[in-house]
Amino acid sequence: TATSFPGMTSLRPQSITPLAEVLRNNGFNTGYFGKNHEVPPFSLSTVGPQDQWPTRSGWEKFYGFLGAETNQYAPTIYDGITIVEPKKGPDYHFTTDMTNEAVTWLHAQSSLAPEKPFFLYYSTGATHAPHHAPRDWINKFSGQFDIGWDKVREHTLARQIQLGVVPEGTVLAPKPEFIPDWSSLSSDEKRLFARQMEVYAAFAAHTDHEVGRLLTALEDTGKLDDTFLIYIAGDNGASAEGHRNGMFNEYSFFNGVPEKIEGMLAHLDDWGGPKTYPHYSAGWAVALNSPFAYTKQVASDFGGIRNGMVAHWPARITTKGEVRSQFTHVIDVAPTVYEITGVPPPQAVGGIKQGPVEGTSFAYSFDAKDEPERHNVQYFEMLGNRAIYQDGWFARTIHRAAWEAIPRHPLQEDVWDLFDERTDFSLAHNVADQHPDRLEAMQALFMSEASAHHALPIDDRALERMNAAAVGRPTLMAGRNRMVLYTGMTSMAIDVFIDLRNKAYTITAIVDVKAGDHGVLVCQGGRFGGLSFYLDKDGKPAFTYNYLGLDQTTLAASKSLTPGKHSLVYNFAYNSPGKGKGGLGRISVDSEQVASGFLKRTQPAIFSIEDHADVGVDLGTPVVEYGIPSRFTGRILNITIDAAQ
């Protein structure tokens, strides 16, 4: 979602050196496992630049994926800067894989350099979509959510109060009107939605189990008590990007294609398995963010920004099981680490003066439950939703909810609310009318803080940001309408591959084959949306367009290729103007047409953010079930793609 606006480019200035790099330069071993969403999309290739890749940002070891999310059964994994194929098997799951790697690194560090401190960052893809969990874990939750999301909200708040993590007297914030009452749903809706939540709960429980394995490994080294652990549970709040009904394939959302209940019910038995890429209904997101009203993307509600955090360090933190209520933000982690390690923030790195370290150490709160909070002001902004916290007061505007395609008002006409968070934990009581002067002052404070921290101008575009050209984001393909490809070029992300969306294009493959050769020439995407030009198991030229995993169109020649050198061409004549249109596809061999057919529709926005383009193989999930290994058995001399402007 990076744009060309300052502060939104996804580029890290050299005046900001990552915490990992500072600690590494001060004698720490550093290891990073799991999700990394800090590499600019146009840098996701072997030609980089790779300045912001993990192993160029202070991490001696990185094992994980680069991007917002991944398929837990077929991830695109990097070990350092090298793509590695996962150790696939019937029981493979990425969370288990990354934990195995983290445990191995931890054991090696403890064995080879026991005297050295270490910094380990463990960031799972869970419980971000897609919601993937092993079948035996899903079965454990069968029937547990038949009560529905309204009762789950109530029960959750009661448990929160009982545990002491939410103050006595807290009430549920009003549920958004968009979320239907569970009692109003049909039996089919209830059956589908309950299954969605069973899978999500299994995903979370499985992740907890893997976290436990990592902590057990740390305990085995004898270092658990003297290791400072920060455990943050959440991804900016539970996500409502599944809209009202949820999705069998999350990419339906990114392409603006709503899924129907009856269509999803056909996938119910597979939900959470490798044949689905699912998301749950927004009703569950609201329930899981209890006692708040809104969800991820809404940075102006605690449901979209407030996550539980545990700090554990028996050698230093003497109290146990206590709650700290001082306002704390994720930007406070780095200054806390600097304080407790005694490592000073650098003044200059590589001759470049460093900017100030934002945030406030929360180490003062370890043994001081009632110490006045020191982080007094914090702004929030995302997609036009904006808010400001100041000394227990919270002013905000809901510009658009995650399920809303368009904003509620123009930015200048947004309506602001005001809450006294000291007595209103869930933001249930808007007191803007009682304190108009305070609200006006806090609105002005928001603009001051947003300006100081490069959050202006406010940009409320959402799905439009998927298109780099539309938002001024650089890509390797900018201004180019031709790309020449060679064998071995794999996992080319959307901003480093030629744009074939909503336009005509031609793919020309020069190959040299023997009798019986088969496999993929070039593909983009995978099981949940994509295209592939290939020789089928009989050696016949074929092209398949997979529309969101919902339907497939395949064109195929009637005869196998003869041995020798050939020019294979797939030409697509797009039915412009407009987005998501179909068109006529034609395959020719040595200038002779051998197949043709009409594609009734195409995906307007994106195939995948993690299942990329490949030459000579189809990595990740397959665009189509080839019936044979996807790797091309002949020789590809080159492939040229020409796309219309």
C-alpha positions, 0 to 999 in steps of 0.5 A: 500500500506504499504511495509516493507521499512522504512518510508513505513510500515504504523506504526507511531513511538512513537516519533511522538504523534498525534496533537489530543493527544497533544490537548486532553492532554491540555484540548481540546475535540476532535472529528473525523468524516468520513474517517480515513486511518491511521490504518495499514491493519493488525491491522483492527481486534478486536485483533489489535494492536489498538494503531493507531486507532482513539480513541487510537490516541487522539480522544475522539470520532470517527465515520466513516470508516477505509480505503481508501474509502467506499460505501456511501450506505453500509459503514462499520462504527466504533463508536470508536472501535466498528462496528455499522450497519448504520441507513439504509433506502431508503435515507441513505447516509454516508456523511449525516450520518457522518454530523449528528453525527458531529453536535450531538457531536458539540452540546453536547460539546457546551452544556456540556462543553462550556468553553472547546476548541474543535478540530473537524476533519471532513473528508468525503469519498467524492469525492473519489471513489466510486462516489455515490450521491442521485438521486435528486442531480444527476438530477440537473446536467443533460446535464451540461457536454455535452460540454466535458472535453476540454471546461470544462478545458477552462471554469475552467481556465477562472473562476479561473483567474476571481476569482483571485485564478490563476494569470493573464496570466496562460495558460493550461498545455499541455493535456496528449496525453492519453486523447482524444479530446472530439470531437473525441469521439463516441456518446455513449462515450460522453453520458457515460462520460457526465453521469459520470461527472454529478454524480461526480458533484452531489457528490461534491455538496451534500458534500458542502451541508453537510459541510454547515449543519455542519457550520450552527450548529457551528454558532448556538452555537455562536462560529463560529467567534472564531473558526479557520476553515481550509477547504481543498478541494481535495484528492491529485488532482482528480483521473485518476484511472478510466483510459480512459473509467471510470468504473461501478465498481472501483474494475475492476481497482484493478484487471486489468480488463478493462471495455467496453463502451457497458457494462457500458452503461447498467448501465447508469440509475443506475450510482451513485446509490447503484447498482454501484461502479463507477469512471469517465474517466481520461479525467474528472480528468485532466479537474478538475485539471485545469490548470494542466496536471496530476492527483492524484498519480502523486506527481510530478505535481501540478495536483496531489498535489495542493489543494485549502485551505480556512482559516477562523477565523473572531476573528483573521483574519481581512482580507476577501476574499484575496488570499495567494500565499506563499508556504504551505504544509499540514505538516504546519497545525500542527505547525500553530495550535500549534502557534495559540493555544499557546500549545507547541509541547511536548518534551517527551510523556510517557517518550519517546523523541519526534522528531521535528515537521516538517513544518512551521506555516503559521499564519504569512500570515494571515495579511501579504499578501506579507510576504516572504514565510517561507516554502522554500523546500519540497520534493514529492514522490509517486509510483516513481513520485518525485519532489522537490520545492525550493524557487519558482522552481519546479523540477520533473519527471513523472515516470508513470501516473495513467493510465499507467500500467508500468513506462515510464523508469527505475528509474535511467533513468527518465527524469527530468523537471524544472519549474519556478513556480513564473511565470509559475503557471500551469507548462506549460513551461519546462526550464530544458535546460536553467538551467541545473546546477539548475536542477542538484542541485535540483535533489541532494536536492531531494535525500537529503530530501528524505533520511532525511525524510525516503522516500528511497528507491524509490519503484515504485510498484503499484498494486503489493502492494495489496499482502502483502506477495509480499511487505513484509507487515505483516498480521495476516495470514502470514505463515498460511494456515488454519483458524477456524472461529466462529459466530460473526466474521465479517468485517475481512479485507483482511490482517486479513483473510486467503488468497484465491486468485489464489489458491485451498481451502476448506471450512468446516462448521459444523452446526446444523439446524432445518427445514427451516434454511437458511443464510450465513455461510461465505462470503468475499466481496460483490455486486461488487466482492466476494464469499459466502457459504450459505444455500439458502432460501429453506435450500439448500447448495449453493456457489456463486462466484461473479466476479466483479459484472459482472457475477455470478456462483452459485452451489446449491444442489437439496435438503434441509438439513435435521434437525440436525448436518451436515458437509458442504464442499465447495472445489475449485480445482484451475487451476494453475499456473497463476493468475485469473484462474478458477477451479472446485467447489464442494459442499458436505454434510456429505461426499456426493457430492451434487453439482459441477460446473466450475468457468471460472475465479476468481479475481486475486487481491482483492474483496474489501477494505471495504466490508470484510469477515463475518461469519453467516451474509453478512454485507455491500453489498450482494455477491448475492441477497439471497432473504431472510435476510442473517443472518444464522438462524441455529447454526454454531459450527465452520468453517474451511478454508484450503488454498493451500500454 
